[in-house]
């Protein structure tokens, strides 16, 4: 009732300002948490869940993993990439979330391991996708040793991590994979500044006119080849979703 009343009596610019201040206060709470606590809070508070879906999902990984106009081309292009191998590849996904999207890729793998830091989320995935040939594990991609695979998928994860955490992730992937499949949210402006730092949490770098690019400083990932798999734009989001393939060896 209070929110409705404020919308009636306050101008839009003031409402937006108050929302911004409130969100900045909320973000400070994440500074006191470790990685597990951060992502457990995000899922528990349903910060990535649209209002119309909050009663339908206990864990929801955001519209980028659910809305057809944001996922259809990704599935098509990724399927084409996976089926280009002579033999089905072994796949590791880090930060698998609710696994709604990658569940459609399992059939194109020889072995699929899906990992996330939130243990309760992994428990639910094991039950929900028990009909698929996939192994779910609880894992912190910035701390734990990573299983080896032909392909490592990381979708909409790095954008939520601080530069310090991304650097830790990079040290973990050395000699582990042939390919990295990275999906990130990019601003529309061509003069964006890559890899501006943020605190690890629910926000991304888009409002700073930035995005994660592992080939740029301070990450400087070593690779043999990099190419775009797909770029997806939509009226429902600002900027665009970019999936890149890094060939590591």
C-alpha positions, 0 to 999 in steps of 0.5 A, a space after each residue: 500500500 505504501 509503494 502505491 501511495 508514494 507513486 501517486 504523490 511523488 514525481 518519477 525522478 524522486 521515486 527513481 532516486 529513492 530506489 537507487 539509494 535503497 538499492 545501494 544500501 542493500 548492496 553494501 550487505 553483500 560486502 560482508 558475505 562470502 561467495 556462498 552467502 552472496 549467491 544464497 542470499 540472491 536466490 533466497 531473496 529472489 533478486 533475479 526473479 520477476 514478480 510474476 514468477 516468484 510464486 512459481 520458482 524457488 530458484 530462478 536464474 533470471 530472464 536470460 535463462 528463461 525468456 524465449 527471445 533471449 534463449 532460442 538463438 543461444 540454444 541453436 548456435 550452441 547446439 551447432 557448435 557441440 554437434 560439430 565435434 566428431 565425438 560428443 564432448 565432455 562438458 562442465 558448466 560453472 554457475 549452472 543456476 536453475 539449469 533451465 537452459 543447459 538442460 537442453 544441451 545435455 543430449 549433445 554431450 558425452 558427459 555433463 557436469 553442472 556445478 553451482 555454489 548454492 547447495 540447496 539449488 543443486 539438491 533441487 536440480 538433482 531431483 528436477 533433472 533426474 531423467 537427464 544424464 548429468 552430474 550435479 556438484 556443489 563447487 566454488 569456481 574461485 576456490 575449488 579444483 575444477 573437473 577437466 572437460 572439453 568445453 567449459 560453459 560459464 553463462 552470466 556468472 563472471 558479470 556478477 563477480 569482482 575482478 579479484 574473483 574473476 582472476 581467481 577463476 582464471 587461475 583455476 582453468 589452466 590446462 583444464 579445457 579445450 574451449 571456454 564458452 562465455 556469455 556476458 551482458 554487454 552495453 550497446 555503446 561501442 566505447 564501453 570500458 571493459 572490466 570495470 570492477 564491482 563488488 561480487 553480488 546481484 548487479 552487473 557492470 552494465 550501468 557503468 558502461 562496462 562488461 567482462 572481456 577476459 581477453 582485456 586487462 586485468 585478465 589477459 586470458 591466453 588463448 589460441 582463438 576467440 570468436 563470437 558464437 551469437 549476439 542477442 538483443 531484445 526490447 526486454 533488456 538493455 544492451 545485448 547478450 554476447 556468447 564467445 568461444 575461446 579456444 585454449 588449446 
